[in-house]
Amino acid sequence: NISGVLVMDDNLFFQILEGEENIVDGLYQKIKDDPRHKNINEVLNFYIKEKTFNEFGVGYSVVQNVDALYAFHQYVDFVAKNYKEHSSFFSNIISKLLSVPA
């Protein structure tokens, strides 16, 4: 019952996880304990009323429609408005993902 999105740019991975706090925390701990993962940094951790990425799931998926891209845009917009100190980080990742100038 976890949803989210994983963004990759060369060797940089950026992941958003959504779900019940204890389930997300358990998955995050597994990710941190996995020896294949290095230099893990938690950027944000906050409560949400409803999921943004219901259609994504945790498995591999490709943005295939406007609704999925819009959900990602909504998340970035929310972060920019509520967590200004992190907005440039998210904007840079999105710009690279979409291959547009920041």
C-alpha positions in Angstrom: 0.0 0.0 0.0 2.9 2.3 -0.8 3.0 4.6 -3.8 5.6 7.0 -5.1 8.0 7.8 -7.9 11.6 7.1 -8.6 13.6 9.6 -10.7 17.0 8.7 -12.1 19.7 10.9 -13.7 23.0 9.1 -14.3 24.0 7.8 -10.9 21.6 10.1 -8.9 18.4 8.6 -7.8 15.6 10.6 -6.2 12.6 8.7 -4.7 9.3 9.9 -3.2 7.4 7.3 -1.0 3.8 7.8 0.1 1.7 5.6 2.4 1.1 4.8 6.1 3.9 6.2 8.2 5.1 2.9 9.8 5.0 1.1 6.4 7.0 3.8 4.6 9.4 4.0 7.5 10.0 0.3 7.3 10.6 0.4 3.6 12.9 3.3 3.9 14.9 1.4 6.6 15.2 -1.5 4.2 16.5 0.8 1.5 19.1 2.3 3.9 20.2 -1.2 5.0 20.6 -2.5 1.5 24.4 -2.5 0.7 23.7 -1.7 -3.0 22.6 1.8 -1.9 25.1 4.5 -1.0 25.0 8.1 0.2 21.3 8.1 1.1 19.9 11.5 2.3 16.4 12.1 3.5 15.4 15.5 2.2 11.8 15.8 3.4 9.5 13.8 5.6 6.0 15.2 6.2 2.4 14.1 6.6 0.0 14.2 3.6 -3.7 14.0 3.6 -3.9 12.0 0.3 -1.5 10.4 -2.0 -0.3 12.2 -5.1 1.2 9.2 -6.9 -1.6 6.6 -6.6 -1.1 5.4 -10.2 2.7 5.0 -9.9 3.2 2.2 -7.3 6.7 1.2 -6.1 7.6 -0.9 -9.1 9.3 0.4 -12.3 7.0 2.5 -14.4 7.4 5.1 -17.1 5.4 8.4 -17.2 3.0 7.5 -20.0 0.3 10.1 -19.8 -0.4 13.6 -18.9 -2.1 12.7 -15.6 1.1 11.0 -14.3 3.3 14.0 -15.3 0.7 16.4 -13.8 0.9 14.4 -10.4 4.6 14.9 -10.4 4.2 18.6 -11.2 1.7 19.0 -8.3 4.1 17.5 -5.9 7.0 19.8 -7.0 4.6 22.8 -6.8 3.6 21.8 -3.2 7.2 21.5 -2.2 8.1 24.8 -3.8 5.3 26.5 -1.8 5.7 24.8 1.5 9.4 23.9 1.7 11.1 26.8 -0.1 14.6 25.8 1.1 14.3 22.6 -1.0 12.5 24.0 -4.0 15.7 24.5 -6.1 16.8 20.9 -5.5 13.5 19.6 -6.8 13.4 22.1 -9.7 16.9 21.0 -10.9 15.9 17.3 -10.8 12.7 18.1 -12.8 14.6 20.2 -15.3 17.0 17.4 -15.9 14.2 14.8 -16.1 12.3 16.9 -18.7 15.5 18.2 -20.4 14.5 21.8 -20.0 16.6 24.7 -18.6 16.1 25.4 -14.8 
